[in-house]
Amino acid sequence: MKCDYHKFPTIQIKYMRIRLRGKLEQSELIPANGKDWNTYIDSIDHLIPEKASCVCYYLIVDGGWVYQGSIKEIKKILYEYPQWMEDFYLFPMDYRWLLIHCEDGACMCRVWKSTDSPSTLADDKSSSPKIR
């Protein structure tokens, strides 16, 4: 099932059955690429703040597996996962933001506290990521 992202721009978070507290900012949604999983996973780079000081991240995938490592290492893990995997969550060790992928919504996005200014998110480049 595909969602109409323009008509229902916030339905994905609700549709994912994820309950996030209010006052969160959300990046632009990146739709899943059903033809090229690796390209979709590479789009994670567009959601991570440009000057993120964290070099170690946590990844939680469906089934309850938790991984820790650099973005490069985490992407290697995700490349190996099947394209139809349910969900994954990626976040830095300082918990400043959360990247969410949901198979139901066929997209991924990043959320963060709205009280953080762009400068406290280290010059956030991902408020409107571009897919190349």
Secondary structure, 3 states (H helix, E strand, C coil): CCCCCCCCCCHHHHHCCCCCCCCEEECCCEECCCCCHHHHHHCHHHHCCCCCCCCCEEEEECCCCEEEECHHHHHHHHHHCCCCCCEEEEEECCCCEEEEEECCCCEEEEEEECCCCCCCCCCCCCCCCCCC
